[in-house]
Amino acid sequence: MIVLAARLSLTNLFAPETRKVFWKVLGLTLLALVALWFALRGVFNSFILPWLQGFMPSTADWTGWLTLFLAIFAGIALALAMALLISPVTALIAGLFLDDVAEVVERRDYPGDAPGTAMPIAAAMKSSVRFLGVVIVGNIVALFLLFIPGVNLVAFFLVNGYLLGREFFEFAAMRFRSPDEAREFRVKHAFTVFLAGLVIAAFLAIPFLNLLTPLFAAGMMVHLHKLISHSETGLRSRQA
């Protein structure tokens, strides 16, 4: 089921029906990252660089060497900051368009089923912020664990697999269930959801492609929720 859901999600990700959402999310994400780059550089040049220069000795020979060192340090620091911000920024923006992806998947692959109910704009914004928080928490935990040999890579996948799997599956389930029912359904299939979350975490680890992680994750979990629901419905029908 997980492999099928992932394959169908990849197919939908680049399908003609999804391209509008695809370019919208990608364009807004890149604009946000460019704006953040200039904002971070402005903050560094206005506040951090003058503070660091205050520690520079007045000797002319040393000044040139330290200026070069500060320039290199600034470039590395800004690049690292941008790398850490890519996932949260993408999660925040793409979170606003998850229902668009879900509607494409449901209409394209499950035309005989009743369509899900999209979240109101306020709920969508709340969900987007929640996704942002999940990504930030997951990556902060994984970042701290990076300093523990033998644990770092495993921690990245376990933390992100659990958090992303939980949030995106509940999003897909809440299009057809109440929040409490969606949570109970996720808990009932916790191991399957966790394994699916590991697939999403692997997608998140791929440079550049990880910009599309929320769209891939939303599509995958819509498929997974549908497949599990159909499986349970079929089982109940056979038992009856």
C-alpha positions as CSV (number, residue, x, y, z in Angstrom):
1,M,0.0,0.0,0.0
2,I,2.8,2.4,0.9
3,V,4.8,1.8,-2.3
4,L,1.6,2.2,-4.3
5,A,0.6,5.4,-2.6
6,A,4.1,6.9,-3.1
7,R,4.2,5.9,-6.8
8,L,0.7,7.4,-7.4
9,S,1.7,10.6,-5.6
10,L,4.8,11.0,-7.7
11,T,2.6,10.5,-10.8
12,N,0.1,13.1,-9.6
13,L,2.9,15.5,-8.6
14,F,3.9,16.0,-12.3
15,A,0.5,15.5,-13.8
16,P,-1.0,18.3,-15.9
17,E,-3.8,18.9,-13.3
18,T,-1.2,19.6,-10.6
19,R,1.1,21.9,-12.6
20,K,-0.8,25.0,-11.6
21,V,-0.4,24.3,-7.9
22,F,3.2,23.0,-8.5
23,W,4.4,26.3,-10.1
24,K,2.4,28.4,-7.7
25,V,4.1,26.8,-4.7
26,L,7.5,26.7,-6.3
27,G,7.3,30.3,-7.4
28,L,6.1,31.6,-4.0
29,T,8.7,29.6,-2.2
30,L,11.6,30.9,-4.3
31,L,10.3,34.5,-3.9
32,A,10.2,34.0,-0.1
33,L,13.7,32.5,0.0
34,V,15.1,35.4,-2.1
35,A,13.4,37.9,0.3
36,L,14.8,36.0,3.3
37,W,18.3,36.0,1.8
38,F,18.3,39.8,1.4
39,A,16.8,40.2,4.9
40,L,19.4,38.0,6.5
41,R,22.2,39.7,4.7
42,G,20.9,43.1,5.7
43,V,20.7,42.0,9.3
44,F,24.2,40.6,9.2
45,N,25.7,43.7,7.6
46,S,23.8,46.1,9.8
47,F,24.2,44.5,13.2
48,I,26.4,41.4,13.4
49,L,29.3,42.5,11.1
50,P,29.8,45.8,13.0
51,W,29.7,44.0,16.3
52,L,32.3,41.5,15.1
53,Q,34.5,44.3,13.6
54,G,34.6,45.8,17.1
55,F,36.8,42.9,18.2
56,M,39.3,43.4,15.4
57,P,42.7,44.8,16.4
58,S,43.7,48.1,15.0
59,T,46.9,46.7,13.4
60,A,46.6,47.2,9.6
61,D,48.2,43.8,8.8
62,W,45.7,42.0,10.9
63,T,42.7,44.0,9.6
64,G,42.9,42.8,6.1
65,W,43.2,39.1,7.1
66,L,40.2,39.4,9.5
67,T,38.1,41.1,6.9
68,L,38.6,38.2,4.6
69,F,37.8,35.8,7.4
70,L,34.6,37.7,8.3
71,A,33.5,37.6,4.6
72,I,34.0,33.9,4.4
73,F,32.3,33.4,7.8
74,A,29.3,35.5,6.6
75,G,28.9,33.5,3.4
76,I,29.0,30.2,5.3
77,A,26.6,31.4,8.0
78,L,24.1,32.8,5.5
79,A,24.2,29.7,3.4
80,L,23.6,27.5,6.5
81,A,20.7,29.7,7.6
82,M,19.1,29.5,4.2
83,A,19.6,25.7,4.1
84,L,17.8,25.4,7.5
85,L,15.0,27.7,6.3
86,I,14.1,25.9,3.1
87,S,12.0,23.2,4.7
88,P,10.0,25.6,7.1
89,V,9.4,28.1,4.3
90,T,8.2,25.4,1.9
91,A,6.0,23.9,4.6
92,L,4.4,27.3,5.4
93,I,3.6,28.1,1.8
94,A,2.6,24.7,0.5
95,G,0.4,24.2,3.6
96,L,-2.0,26.7,2.1
97,F,-2.4,24.6,-1.1
98,L,-2.7,21.1,0.3
99,D,-6.4,20.9,-0.3
100,D,-5.8,21.8,-4.0
101,V,-3.5,18.8,-4.3
102,A,-6.0,16.5,-2.4
103,E,-8.8,17.6,-4.7
104,V,-6.7,16.8,-7.8
105,V,-5.9,13.3,-6.5
106,E,-9.5,12.6,-5.5
107,R,-10.9,13.8,-8.8
108,R,-8.2,12.1,-10.9
109,D,-7.9,8.7,-9.2
110,Y,-11.1,8.2,-7.2
111,P,-13.9,9.7,-9.4
112,G,-16.5,7.3,-8.1
113,D,-15.9,8.3,-4.5
114,A,-17.6,11.3,-2.8
115,P,-15.1,14.2,-2.7
116,G,-13.6,15.3,0.5
117,T,-14.3,18.6,2.3
118,A,-11.7,21.3,2.0
119,M,-10.7,23.2,5.2
120,P,-11.9,26.8,5.6
121,I,-9.2,29.4,4.9
122,A,-8.7,30.0,8.7
123,A,-8.3,26.3,9.3
124,A,-5.9,26.0,6.3
125,M,-3.7,28.8,7.7
126,K,-3.8,27.1,11.1
127,S,-2.8,23.8,9.5
128,S,-0.1,25.5,7.5
129,V,1.4,27.0,10.7
130,R,1.1,23.6,12.4
131,F,3.0,21.9,9.6
132,L,5.6,24.7,9.9
133,G,6.0,24.0,13.6
134,V,6.3,20.2,13.0
135,V,9.1,20.7,10.4
136,I,10.9,23.2,12.7
137,V,10.7,21.0,15.8
138,G,11.7,17.9,13.8
139,N,14.7,19.5,12.3
140,I,15.9,21.2,15.5
141,V,15.8,17.8,17.3
142,A,17.6,16.2,14.3
143,L,20.1,19.0,14.3
144,F,21.0,18.5,18.0
145,L,21.3,14.8,17.4
146,L,23.7,15.4,14.4
147,F,26.5,15.7,17.0
148,I,25.9,12.2,18.3
149,P,27.9,9.7,16.0
150,G,25.8,6.8,14.8
151,V,22.5,8.5,15.7
152,N,22.4,11.5,13.5
153,L,21.0,10.0,10.2
154,V,18.7,7.6,12.0
155,A,17.4,10.4,14.2
156,F,16.6,12.6,11.1
157,F,14.5,9.8,9.6
158,L,12.8,8.7,12.8
159,V,11.9,12.2,14.0
160,N,10.7,13.5,10.6
161,G,9.1,10.2,9.7
162,Y,6.9,10.2,12.8
163,L,6.0,13.9,12.7
164,L,5.4,14.3,9.0
165,G,3.5,11.0,8.7
166,R,1.2,11.9,11.6
167,E,0.4,15.4,10.4
168,F,-0.1,14.7,6.7
169,F,-2.2,11.5,7.3
170,E,-4.5,13.4,9.7
171,F,-4.8,16.1,7.1
172,A,-5.9,13.6,4.5
173,A,-8.3,11.8,7.0
174,M,-9.9,15.1,8.1
175,R,-11.2,15.7,4.6
176,F,-13.6,12.8,5.3
177,R,-13.7,12.6,9.1
178,S,-13.9,14.8,12.2
179,P,-10.6,15.7,13.8
180,D,-11.1,13.2,16.6
181,E,-12.1,10.4,14.2
182,A,-9.1,11.2,12.0
183,R,-6.8,11.0,15.0
184,E,-8.3,7.7,16.1
185,F,-7.9,6.3,12.5
186,R,-4.3,7.4,12.4
187,V,-3.6,5.7,15.8
188,K,-5.3,2.5,14.6
189,H,-2.9,2.4,11.6
190,A,0.1,4.0,13.4
191,F,2.8,1.6,12.1
192,T,1.7,2.0,8.4
193,V,1.5,5.7,8.8
194,F,5.0,5.8,10.4
195,L,6.4,3.7,7.5
196,A,4.8,6.1,5.0
197,G,6.3,9.0,7.0
198,L,9.8,7.5,6.5
199,V,9.2,7.7,2.8
200,I,8.3,11.3,3.1
201,A,11.5,11.9,5.2
202,A,13.5,10.3,2.5
203,F,11.9,12.6,-0.1
204,L,12.7,15.5,2.3
205,A,16.4,14.5,2.2
206,I,16.8,15.0,-1.6
207,P,18.2,18.5,-2.4
208,F,16.0,20.8,-4.5
209,L,13.3,18.1,-4.8
210,N,12.6,18.6,-1.1
211,L,10.9,21.9,-2.0
212,L,8.0,19.8,-3.1
213,T,7.8,17.6,0.0
214,P,4.5,19.0,1.3
215,L,2.8,18.4,-2.1
216,F,4.2,14.9,-2.4
217,A,3.3,14.1,1.2
218,A,-0.2,15.4,0.9
219,G,-0.8,13.4,-2.3
220,M,0.7,10.3,-0.8
221,M,-1.3,10.4,2.4
222,V,-4.5,11.0,0.4
223,H,-3.8,7.8,-1.5
224,L,-2.9,5.9,1.6
225,H,-6.0,7.0,3.4
226,K,-8.1,6.0,0.5
227,L,-6.4,2.6,0.1
228,I,-6.8,1.8,3.8
229,S,-10.4,3.0,3.9
230,H,-11.3,0.9,0.8
231,S,-9.5,-2.1,2.3
232,E,-11.5,-1.8,5.5
233,T,-14.7,-1.3,3.6
234,G,-14.0,-4.4,1.5
235,L,-13.2,-6.5,4.6
236,R,-16.4,-5.4,6.3
237,S,-18.4,-6.3,3.2
238,R,-16.9,-9.8,3.0
239,Q,-17.5,-10.3,6.7
240,A,-21.2,-9.3,6.3
